Amino acid sequence: MARHVTSYLRTHRLRWGLSCAELANLLGISKSSLIRYELELRPIPARVLVACELVFGVPGSELFPGFYEAIEDALMARALPLHARVADRNDPFSRKKQALLEAMPGRLSGRPVL
């Protein structure tokens, strides 16, 4: 990946006494893929992220906070120009877009309000 992303997948795996092979089997992936995700050498696919959430009972943002932060940064960078385009409009669809965009930071981890 282009930037370092923090992963606590290995921490959770070890906390529950799972070997790489055991967790990889539960997730339906190869052991080498799991190791790449743990070492942050490869971005984790959504289906594996959801499977990790189900296995460990914690949100993906706790398992992969750096991954989430990278996605949040990119998302907010794309949201700002859209917000600027609809900010002065008063039609119903623009107001809906404004409400959606202004609520996004509250769903993200510690982002400023638009």
Backbone as JSON, one array per atom type, in Angstrom:
{
  "sequence": "MARHVTSYLRTHRLRWGLSCAELANLLGISKSSLIRYELELRPIPARVLVACELVFGVPGSELFPGFYEAIEDALMARALPLHARVADRNDPFSRKKQALLEAMPGRLSGRPVL",
  "N": [[0.85, -1.18, 0.0], [0.3, 2.31, -0.47], [0.61, 3.89, 1.77], [1.32, 3.57, 5.27], [-0.81, 1.51, 7.13], [-2.48, 0.93, 10.07], [-2.99, -2.2, 11.6], [-4.81, -4.42, 13.62], [-5.31, -7.04, 13.42], [-3.64, -9.32, 13.78], [-3.16, -9.08, 16.52], [-5.73, -9.56, 17.59], [-6.13, -12.15, 16.6], [-4.12, -13.6, 17.95], [-4.9, -13.1, 20.58], [-7.12, -14.72, 20.82], [-6.0, -17.16, 20.5], [-5.68, -18.3, 17.99], [-4.17, -19.92, 15.23], [-2.34, -18.89, 12.28], [-3.12, -20.48, 10.13], [-5.56, -21.52, 11.07], [-7.21, -19.21, 11.38], [-7.11, -18.24, 8.76], [-8.44, -20.31, 7.45], [-11.01, -20.07, 8.63], [-11.72, -17.59, 7.57], [-11.77, -18.12, 4.92], [-9.61, -17.81, 3.2], [-6.22, -17.85, 1.91], [-3.37, -18.86, 3.86], [-1.1, -17.35, 3.32], [-2.23, -15.01, 2.28], [-3.55, -14.04, 4.56], [-1.34, -13.49, 6.2], [-0.19, -11.42, 4.72], [-2.19, -9.46, 5.04], [-2.06, -9.09, 7.8], [0.53, -8.09, 8.05], [0.21, -5.76, 6.8], [0.7, -5.49, 4.09], [-0.98, -5.67, 2.02], [-4.1, -4.39, 0.92], [-7.14, -5.07, 2.67], [-9.77, -7.06, 1.45], [-13.29, -6.28, 1.19], [-15.08, -8.43, 1.78], [-13.5, -10.09, 3.37], [-12.9, -8.38, 5.43], [-15.46, -8.04, 6.58], [-15.89, -10.68, 7.36], [-13.88, -10.91, 9.31], [-14.88, -9.11, 11.21], [-17.14, -10.53, 12.02], [-16.02, -12.9, 13.05], [-14.43, -11.99, 15.23], [-16.12, -10.28, 16.58], [-15.93, -7.51, 16.71], [-15.9, -4.14, 15.45], [-14.78, -3.39, 12.1], [-13.34, -1.06, 12.01], [-11.97, -1.07, 14.38], [-10.31, -3.25, 14.12], [-8.8, -2.58, 11.86], [-7.8, 0.24, 11.96], [-6.15, 2.09, 10.59], [-6.65, 1.52, 7.91], [-9.34, 2.24, 7.74], [-9.06, 4.97, 8.32], [-7.62, 5.88, 6.08], [-9.53, 5.46, 4.07], [-11.58, 7.14, 4.99], [-10.3, 9.65, 4.83], [-9.95, 9.9, 2.02], [-12.62, 9.77, 1.2], [-13.77, 12.06, 2.45], [-12.29, 14.03, 1.15], [-13.34, 13.82, -1.39], [-15.96, 14.48, -0.84], [-16.04, 17.17, -0.07], [-15.85, 18.96, -2.41], [-18.32, 18.35, -3.64], [-20.1, 19.13, -1.64], [-19.55, 21.88, -1.63], [-20.55, 22.56, -4.16], [-23.32, 22.22, -3.86], [-24.02, 23.77, -1.73], [-25.15, 26.39, -1.77], [-27.55, 26.02, -2.98], [-31.11, 25.56, -3.05], [-33.02, 23.72, -3.71], [-35.07, 20.74, -3.37], [-33.56, 18.28, -3.78], [-30.91, 19.15, -3.59], [-30.9, 20.03, -0.95], [-31.27, 17.59, 0.34], [-28.88, 16.32, -0.36], [-27.08, 18.04, 0.91], [-27.77, 17.56, 3.6], [-27.08, 14.84, 3.84], [-24.29, 14.92, 3.31], [-23.41, 16.64, 5.34], [-23.92, 15.13, 7.58], [-22.13, 13.1, 7.39], [-19.46, 13.44, 8.62], [-20.01, 12.94, 11.34], [-20.37, 10.24, 11.35], [-17.93, 9.3, 10.88], [-14.59, 8.76, 12.13], [-13.76, 11.15, 14.21], [-13.76, 13.41, 12.43], [-13.8, 16.75, 11.09], [-16.7, 18.9, 10.9], [-18.42, 19.53, 7.85]],
  "CA": [[0.0, 0.0, 0.0], [1.08, 3.54, -0.6], [0.91, 4.44, 3.09], [1.21, 2.61, 6.37], [-2.13, 1.44, 7.77], [-2.41, 0.12, 11.28], [-3.86, -3.37, 11.66], [-4.77, -5.18, 14.87], [-5.79, -8.38, 13.12], [-2.76, -10.28, 14.45], [-3.41, -8.95, 17.95], [-6.97, -10.27, 17.89], [-5.91, -13.58, 16.33], [-3.34, -14.17, 19.05], [-5.71, -13.01, 21.81], [-8.04, -15.86, 20.84], [-5.23, -18.4, 20.37], [-5.82, -18.87, 16.65], [-2.99, -19.94, 14.37], [-2.6, -18.28, 10.97], [-3.86, -21.45, 9.32], [-6.93, -21.62, 11.58], [-7.97, -18.01, 11.02], [-7.24, -18.2, 7.3], [-9.5, -21.26, 7.11], [-12.28, -19.45, 9.02], [-11.99, -16.46, 6.68], [-11.87, -18.61, 3.55], [-8.49, -17.26, 2.43], [-4.98, -18.59, 2.1], [-2.52, -18.43, 4.97], [-0.21, -16.28, 2.84], [-3.03, -13.78, 2.21], [-3.74, -13.57, 5.93], [-0.08, -12.91, 6.65], [-0.05, -10.12, 4.03], [-3.1, -8.52, 5.69], [-1.52, -8.8, 9.13], [1.74, -7.28, 7.89], [-0.21, -4.53, 6.12], [1.32, -5.47, 2.77], [-2.05, -5.73, 1.05], [-5.39, -3.94, 1.47], [-8.04, -6.18, 2.95], [-11.03, -6.98, 0.71], [-14.48, -6.07, 2.01], [-15.66, -9.69, 2.29], [-12.63, -10.58, 4.43], [-13.11, -7.45, 6.53], [-16.73, -8.4, 7.23], [-15.68, -11.97, 8.03], [-13.11, -10.63, 10.53], [-15.81, -8.51, 12.18], [-18.0, -11.59, 12.54], [-15.22, -13.83, 13.85], [-13.95, -11.4, 16.48], [-17.17, -9.52, 17.24], [-15.54, -6.1, 16.83], [-16.02, -3.45, 14.16], [-13.59, -3.33, 11.26], [-12.56, 0.14, 12.34], [-11.1, -1.43, 15.5], [-9.32, -4.19, 13.6], [-7.99, -1.93, 10.84], [-8.05, 1.69, 12.06], [-5.43, 2.82, 9.54], [-7.4, 1.28, 6.68], [-10.52, 3.1, 7.81], [-8.63, 6.36, 8.24], [-7.29, 6.16, 4.68], [-10.79, 5.53, 3.33], [-12.26, 8.35, 5.45], [-9.61, 10.81, 4.24], [-10.28, 9.96, 0.6], [-14.05, 10.06, 1.1], [-14.0, 13.46, 2.79], [-11.7, 14.85, 0.09], [-14.3, 13.82, -2.5], [-17.23, 15.07, -0.39], [-15.94, 18.63, 0.05], [-16.27, 19.67, -3.63], [-19.76, 18.17, -3.85], [-20.75, 20.0, -0.67], [-19.41, 23.26, -2.1], [-21.44, 22.77, -5.32], [-24.74, 22.26, -3.49], [-24.19, 24.55, -0.5], [-26.0, 27.56, -1.96], [-28.8, 25.64, -3.66], [-32.2, 25.38, -2.11], [-34.01, 22.77, -4.22], [-35.18, 19.58, -2.47], [-32.47, 17.31, -3.92], [-29.69, 19.76, -3.05], [-31.02, 20.01, 0.52], [-31.02, 16.21, 0.76], [-27.43, 16.09, -0.49], [-26.44, 18.79, 1.99], [-28.0, 16.84, 4.87], [-26.27, 13.63, 3.81], [-22.87, 15.28, 3.4], [-23.14, 17.25, 6.65], [-24.0, 14.08, 8.6], [-21.03, 12.14, 7.22], [-18.37, 13.49, 9.61], [-20.44, 12.33, 12.59], [-20.25, 8.79, 11.22], [-16.51, 9.0, 10.72], [-13.85, 8.89, 13.38], [-13.11, 12.41, 14.56], [-13.6, 14.34, 11.33], [-14.49, 18.04, 11.27], [-17.97, 19.08, 10.19], [-18.27, 20.25, 6.58]],
  "C": [[0.89, 1.24, 0.0], [1.44, 4.13, 0.76], [0.68, 3.38, 4.15], [-0.2, 2.66, 6.95], [-2.03, 0.49, 8.95], [-3.42, -1.02, 11.21], [-3.68, -4.06, 13.0], [-5.31, -6.58, 14.66], [-4.95, -9.43, 13.84], [-3.0, -10.27, 15.96], [-4.66, -9.73, 18.35], [-6.82, -11.77, 17.66], [-5.18, -14.24, 17.49], [-4.12, -14.15, 20.36], [-6.63, -14.22, 21.94], [-7.33, -17.18, 20.58], [-5.35, -19.07, 19.02], [-4.48, -18.84, 15.91], [-3.35, -19.22, 13.06], [-3.45, -19.2, 10.12], [-5.32, -21.54, 9.76], [-7.76, -20.4, 11.19], [-8.16, -17.91, 9.51], [-8.37, -19.13, 6.84], [-10.88, -20.67, 7.45], [-12.69, -18.35, 8.04], [-12.15, -16.88, 5.22], [-10.8, -18.04, 2.63], [-7.26, -18.11, 2.66], [-4.21, -18.02, 3.29], [-1.62, -17.28, 4.53], [-0.97, -14.96, 2.69], [-3.23, -13.18, 3.59], [-2.47, -12.88, 6.43], [0.13, -11.54, 5.99], [-0.97, -9.07, 4.65], [-2.56, -8.12, 7.06], [-0.3, -7.89, 9.05], [1.48, -5.96, 7.15], [0.45, -4.37, 4.77], [0.28, -5.41, 1.66], [-3.33, -5.18, 1.68], [-6.35, -5.11, 1.63], [-9.34, -6.02, 2.15], [-12.23, -6.88, 1.66], [-15.03, -7.38, 2.58], [-14.82, -10.27, 3.42], [-12.76, -9.68, 5.65], [-14.39, -7.8, 7.3], [-16.58, -9.73, 7.97], [-14.88, -11.79, 9.32], [-13.99, -10.02, 11.61], [-16.67, -9.59, 12.82], [-17.22, -12.56, 13.43], [-14.91, -13.24, 15.21], [-15.0, -10.57, 17.22], [-16.8, -8.07, 17.51], [-15.66, -5.44, 15.47], [-14.69, -3.43, 13.41], [-12.72, -2.13, 11.57], [-11.64, -0.1, 13.54], [-9.99, -2.38, 15.05], [-8.32, -3.51, 12.67], [-8.17, -0.42, 10.87], [-7.34, 2.49, 10.97], [-6.11, 2.69, 8.2], [-8.62, 2.19, 6.63], [-10.14, 4.57, 7.68], [-8.3, 6.75, 6.81], [-8.55, 6.32, 3.84], [-11.54, 6.81, 3.7], [-11.63, 9.59, 4.85], [-9.98, 10.99, 2.78], [-11.75, 10.34, 0.4], [-14.34, 11.53, 1.39], [-13.42, 14.4, 1.73], [-12.64, 14.91, -1.12], [-15.61, 14.49, -2.11], [-17.18, 16.6, -0.37], [-16.33, 19.36, -1.23], [-17.77, 19.53, -3.91], [-20.53, 19.07, -2.89], [-20.69, 21.46, -1.12], [-20.35, 23.55, -3.27], [-22.9, 22.9, -4.91], [-25.03, 23.18, -2.31], [-25.16, 25.73, -0.65], [-27.31, 27.26, -2.67], [-29.87, 25.33, -2.63], [-33.28, 24.44, -2.62], [-34.0, 21.53, -3.32], [-34.02, 18.58, -2.57], [-31.16, 17.87, -3.38], [-29.73, 19.77, -1.53], [-30.78, 18.6, 1.06], [-29.53, 15.89, 0.71], [-26.68, 16.8, 0.62], [-26.57, 18.05, 3.31], [-27.14, 15.58, 4.94], [-24.79, 13.95, 4.05], [-22.52, 15.86, 4.76], [-23.21, 16.24, 7.79], [-22.82, 13.12, 8.52], [-19.95, 12.26, 8.29], [-18.74, 12.86, 10.95], [-20.36, 10.82, 12.56], [-18.81, 8.35, 11.06], [-15.79, 9.26, 12.02], [-13.14, 10.23, 13.5], [-12.9, 13.38, 13.43], [-14.32, 15.65, 11.62], [-15.77, 18.1, 10.45], [-17.7, 19.87, 8.92], [-18.71, 21.69, 6.7]]
}
